[in-house]
Amino acid sequence: MEKKSKNILLADDHFVVRQGLKMLIAFFYPSYKVYQASDLQEAHKILSEHEIDLLILDATFPEGSSLSEIKKLKATDPDIKILLYTALDEHTHGPLYLDAGADGFLSKLAEESEIKIAIQDMLENGSYMNRSLKDKIVHAYLHKEPINPLQKLSEQEMQVMQLLVKGMGNLEICNQLNLKPTTITTYKNRLFDKLSVKNLPELIEVFNLYHG
């Protein structure tokens, strides 16, 4: 017997991704109705006009990250379940998006069978993450590791990082914070070590991802 129909919204700026998901959903769940949004504004509009059971949401759009939009989307429809569907690394980004209010996280590299399971789990149980991501979150919890790695930084390290992200050089930072050049070098090395980055572009990427 076919399951009761559900309404699913696909929010992704790539037409091919939306169509591929739509075809899979139509194959696995023929009675489900699928809506599509190519940007976050359109997603908000559809949520306000239709009763949506599941939102499958990309992590990034041309207008920016969907990270800060999750709470707004849930404010538009408090009952909505959100599954992040993204090419971003699940170990780095999964805990962050789940902490922001997403109910599930699925890689775009997932096989068709996993996509089916993810959709089913989201609709029946309200959540989904694969074993690897679950293990990562459990490990972080047991070892009291913060989801946001910026929380590992001291106040002074955070100040140095913010100035580096702004494009300031070591001498400018020295003058700004009244510190010695050797001290700035020490702080930079600590930042690279604590955040597991190798260079300034990677440091900026981590800052932009995790800084509220």
C-alpha positions as CSV (number, residue, x, y, z in Angstrom):
1,M,0.0,0.0,0.0
2,E,1.4,3.4,-1.0
3,K,2.3,5.8,1.8
4,K,0.3,8.9,2.5
5,S,1.4,11.8,0.2
6,K,3.9,14.3,1.5
7,N,5.0,17.7,0.3
8,I,8.7,18.2,-0.2
9,L,10.5,21.5,-1.1
10,L,13.8,21.4,-2.9
11,A,15.8,24.6,-2.4
12,D,19.0,24.6,-4.5
13,D,20.3,27.2,-7.0
14,H,21.4,24.4,-9.4
15,F,18.6,23.3,-11.7
16,V,20.3,19.9,-12.4
17,V,20.5,19.1,-8.7
18,R,16.8,19.9,-8.2
19,Q,15.7,17.9,-11.2
20,G,17.8,14.9,-10.2
21,L,16.3,14.9,-6.7
22,K,12.8,15.4,-8.1
23,M,13.3,12.3,-10.4
24,L,14.5,10.2,-7.5
25,I,11.6,11.2,-5.2
26,A,9.1,10.5,-8.0
27,F,10.7,7.1,-8.5
28,F,10.7,6.2,-4.8
29,Y,7.6,8.0,-3.7
30,P,5.3,8.6,-6.6
31,S,2.5,10.2,-4.6
32,Y,4.7,12.9,-3.0
33,K,4.4,16.4,-4.3
34,V,7.7,18.3,-5.0
35,Y,8.1,22.1,-5.0
36,Q,11.2,23.8,-6.1
37,A,13.0,27.0,-5.1
38,S,16.2,28.4,-6.8
39,D,17.0,30.8,-4.0
40,L,16.2,31.4,-0.3
41,Q,13.7,34.2,-1.0
42,E,11.6,31.8,-3.1
43,A,12.0,29.1,-0.4
44,H,10.5,31.5,2.2
45,K,7.6,32.3,-0.2
46,I,6.7,28.6,-0.9
47,L,6.9,27.8,2.9
48,S,4.5,30.6,3.6
49,E,2.0,29.5,0.9
50,H,2.1,25.7,1.2
51,E,2.2,23.1,3.9
52,I,5.6,21.5,3.5
53,D,6.7,18.4,5.3
54,L,10.3,18.4,4.3
55,L,12.7,21.1,3.1
56,I,15.8,19.7,1.3
57,L,18.2,22.7,1.5
58,D,21.6,23.4,-0.1
59,A,24.2,25.0,2.2
60,T,25.2,27.8,-0.1
61,F,23.5,30.1,-2.6
62,P,24.8,33.0,-4.7
63,E,23.3,35.4,-2.1
64,G,25.2,33.6,0.7
65,S,25.2,30.7,3.2
66,S,21.9,29.2,4.3
67,L,23.4,28.8,7.8
68,S,21.9,32.0,9.2
69,E,18.6,31.3,7.3
70,I,17.7,28.1,9.1
71,K,16.1,29.8,12.1
72,K,14.2,32.2,9.7
73,L,12.9,29.3,7.7
74,K,11.7,27.6,10.8
75,A,10.1,30.8,11.9
76,T,8.2,30.8,8.6
77,D,7.0,27.2,9.3
78,P,7.8,26.0,12.8
79,D,6.9,22.4,11.9
80,I,9.2,22.1,8.9
81,K,12.0,19.5,8.9
82,I,15.2,20.6,7.2
83,L,17.6,18.3,5.6
84,L,20.9,19.9,4.5
85,Y,22.0,18.5,1.1
86,T,25.4,19.7,0.3
87,A,28.8,19.0,-1.2
88,L,30.5,20.5,1.9
89,D,32.5,18.2,4.1
90,E,30.1,16.6,6.6
91,H,32.6,16.4,9.5
92,T,33.4,20.1,9.3
93,H,30.0,21.5,8.4
94,G,27.5,18.9,9.6
95,P,27.7,19.6,13.4
96,L,27.6,23.4,12.7
97,Y,24.4,23.2,10.6
98,L,22.7,20.8,13.0
99,D,23.6,23.1,15.9
100,A,22.0,25.9,13.9
101,G,18.7,24.1,13.7
102,A,18.9,21.7,10.7
103,D,17.3,18.3,11.4
104,G,19.5,16.3,9.1
105,F,22.7,16.4,7.0
106,L,23.3,14.5,3.7
107,S,26.2,14.7,1.3
108,K,25.6,15.3,-2.4
109,L,28.1,12.4,-2.9
110,A,25.5,10.0,-1.3
111,E,24.3,7.0,-3.3
112,E,20.6,6.8,-4.3
113,S,19.9,4.2,-1.6
114,E,21.1,6.6,1.1
115,I,19.1,9.5,-0.3
116,K,16.0,7.3,0.0
117,I,16.8,6.4,3.6
118,A,17.5,10.0,4.5
119,I,14.2,11.2,3.1
120,Q,12.3,8.4,4.8
121,D,14.0,9.0,8.1
122,M,13.4,12.7,7.9
123,L,9.7,12.2,7.2
124,E,9.1,9.3,9.7
125,N,11.6,10.2,12.5
126,G,12.3,13.9,11.9
127,S,16.1,13.6,11.6
128,Y,18.9,12.0,9.6
129,M,22.7,11.7,9.8
130,N,24.9,8.9,8.7
131,R,27.0,6.8,11.1
132,S,30.2,8.7,10.4
133,L,28.6,12.1,11.4
134,K,27.0,10.5,14.4
135,D,30.3,9.2,15.6
136,K,31.9,12.7,15.1
137,I,29.2,14.4,17.2
138,V,29.4,11.7,19.9
139,H,33.2,12.1,20.0
140,A,32.9,15.9,20.3
141,Y,30.4,15.5,23.1
142,L,32.4,13.0,25.1
143,H,35.6,15.0,24.8
144,K,33.7,18.3,25.5
145,E,34.9,19.7,22.2
146,P,33.0,22.8,21.0
147,I,31.1,22.6,17.8
148,N,32.4,26.0,16.8
149,P,36.2,25.8,16.8
150,L,36.4,29.6,17.3
151,Q,35.3,28.9,20.9
152,K,38.8,27.4,21.5
153,L,40.4,30.8,21.0
154,S,41.4,33.2,23.7
155,E,40.2,36.8,23.5
156,Q,43.6,38.0,22.3
157,E,43.8,35.2,19.7
158,M,40.3,36.2,18.4
159,Q,41.4,39.8,18.1
160,V,44.4,38.9,16.1
161,M,42.3,36.6,13.9
162,Q,39.8,39.4,13.2
163,L,42.5,41.8,12.2
164,L,44.1,39.2,9.9
165,V,40.8,38.6,8.2
166,K,40.5,42.3,7.6
167,G,43.7,42.2,5.7
168,M,46.0,43.8,8.2
169,G,49.7,42.8,8.2
170,N,51.8,41.9,11.2
171,L,53.1,45.5,11.7
172,E,49.6,47.0,11.5
173,I,48.3,44.4,14.1
174,C,51.3,45.2,16.3
175,N,50.4,48.9,16.3
176,Q,46.7,48.2,16.7
177,L,47.1,45.9,19.7
178,N,50.3,47.3,21.1
179,L,52.1,44.0,20.8
180,K,55.6,42.9,19.7
181,P,56.0,41.3,16.2
182,T,57.2,38.1,17.8
183,T,54.0,37.9,19.9
184,I,51.8,38.3,16.7
185,T,53.8,35.5,15.1
186,T,53.1,33.3,18.1
187,Y,49.4,34.1,18.0
188,K,49.3,33.3,14.3
189,N,51.0,29.9,14.9
190,R,48.5,29.2,17.6
191,L,45.6,30.1,15.4
192,F,46.8,27.8,12.6
193,D,47.3,25.0,15.1
194,K,44.0,25.3,17.0
195,L,41.9,25.7,13.8
196,S,43.9,23.1,11.8
197,V,44.6,25.5,8.9
198,K,47.8,25.8,6.9
199,N,47.6,29.4,5.5
200,L,45.7,32.7,5.7
201,P,43.1,31.9,3.0
202,E,42.1,28.8,5.0
203,L,42.0,30.9,8.2
204,I,39.7,33.4,6.5
205,E,37.4,30.6,5.3
206,V,37.1,29.1,8.8
207,F,36.3,32.6,10.2
208,N,33.7,33.3,7.6
209,L,32.1,29.9,8.2
210,Y,31.9,30.0,12.0
211,H,31.8,33.7,13.0
212,G,28.2,34.7,13.7
